[in-house]
């Protein structure tokens, strides 16, 4: 891929100032068995000899002994060379993990971060590669390197033909059905007593999230991309099980520095084991880097939805989402997004228009990543609810805090703790609710 070759060139330019100055060859003859009084530079020189002789496991054994060296520069150099050895042995994911460990300690290290971006792009993680490029830009790059990186960012696209991600979580939830706590609500006819299932119900569930993609390059600037995703919230009380499956497929275009993805979409949702809705339509996604530290992304989705047991809800959904990402430093980044959604329905009281804003900030602390997300939205219906005599008006706030514990990763599975508190105030009492959800998850990209 031309873009990967561009970044390799940028890394070579960055190599003009290596992580550590190369040490002279050690005085004793290591090939003859001398192994006493070795300094870190001696070990680097010997590991380099082993690598040149294709004794890669031996070189790796030597370098692993330096990752606990008291000198952080030696630790960084050892991890960088270990990543090179892992890639040479065909273990690209292992190379990525060594670079991440290096950057956990030295977030401003430009050359390793560019290597990480290159490897992520080769693995098919375009979003991750772009994120690392923004972080590298926030740390600052030499002019000659920055120019090559800019060209790489313009040409960047995933080259991996297939890939995906999986997350599994145990999720205690105070309100699994997002319902009111009230037992009785007033209506235009008489007070109504709500059934147990229509009131807030707590529970512990299992959440599964699967995503996958397949890509076929048609030309240097056009690819065919197909994606599939599934999310399931499963509970002991199966009547609250919620499963959504989405398929999307379409071309991916490179237009200068922008990426354009039109796609056809099919979606099905099951609730309580029964088919709840079917939706068909399409989307148009545009991603455009604005400079070395920020990017713009916009997506328009239009779906025609049909509800199996409530045809009065049938209608067209139109959703516009616009987001701005910015890296302020290699450790701190933000995202701001606005969303406007229109949901038509056969019955006017079920047709709604809503708008919201999301603010996300993430900060790396060594091997941990913490983030906070704040969301607020307003929703309004077209006509009064016949049963309640008032028009639905909702105000909702969500606060989410998360912690990714990469220090305890195992076989690529990263532990994640996520806590979300939601509050919805509505003129229709059945849409008034509070909810707190805690997720203990393991996630992995493959």
PyMOL commands that set and color helices and strands:
alter all, ss='L'
color gray80, all
select helices_A, chain A and resi 2-14+30-32+40-52+56-64+72-88+92-105+110-122+126-139+143-155+196-198+238-240+311-313+348-350+429-431
alter helices_A, ss='H'
color red, helices_A
select strands_A, chain A and resi 162-173+184-185+192-193+203-217+222-235+242-255+258-271+274-289+294-307+315-327+332-343+352-365+368-384+391-410+413-426+433-445
alter strands_A, ss='S'
color yellow, strands_A
deselect
rebuild
show_as cartoon
